[in-house]
Amino acid sequence: MTTDQMSAYIAAAAAAIDLPIAPEHMPGVLENFERLAGIAAQVDAFPLAPENEPAPVWRP
C-alpha cells in the first residue's frame, strides 16, 4: 500500500465512523498506520499449519 493509498484509507475509515482527524494530526496517524501495517505484514507472513486452529473455548 502506498502512502497515498494509506492516507485515503485513513480518511475514508475516519469518515465512516465519524472520527474527526485534525490536519496537523494526520502525519502522526499515517506514521502509526505505516508502523502497524509493517507489524501486520510480519504476522501475516508467519506460516500456520492446518493443525494450528484456534481454541474452541477461550479461558483466561
N, C-alpha and C positions, 0 to 999 in steps of 0.2 A: 504494500500500500504506500503510495507516495504521500508526501507531506500535504499536498493539496487535497488528496482524497481523504486523508485523516481529518483535516480541517473541515471539509464538507460533511463528513460523517458526524463529527462532534457537534457541529451547528445543527444538523438535522435531528440528532438524538436529543440534544438540549431542547429544541423546539417541540419535539414530540412529547416530552414530559414537562413542558412549560418551565424549564430551568434557565433563568437568565444568566448569561456569562458576559461579564463586562469586557469590553475590548482589551483593556490593559491586563486582564487575567488570561486571555486566550493563549499567549505564548507559554505560560506555565502549564495550562491544561494540555496543550499539544505536546509539551515535553514529557509530561507524565503519561499521556496516552502512548507516545512512542516507546517509552520505557516499558510499559505494561505489555505492549504488543511484542516486544522482544522476549519478555518473560513467557508470554503465552506461546510464542513460537518454539521455545525450548521445551515446554510442557507437551505441546502438540507433537514434537519430534520424538518423544520418548516412546519406544516401541512397547506395545502391550500384546501379550499372548491371549489366545481365546479363553484361557482359564482365568484371566485377570478380570473377572466380573465383579461388579460392586456387591457389597454385602446386602442380603435381603432385608436385614433389620439393623438399624444403627443404634448402638448402645454407647452412651457416653461413659 
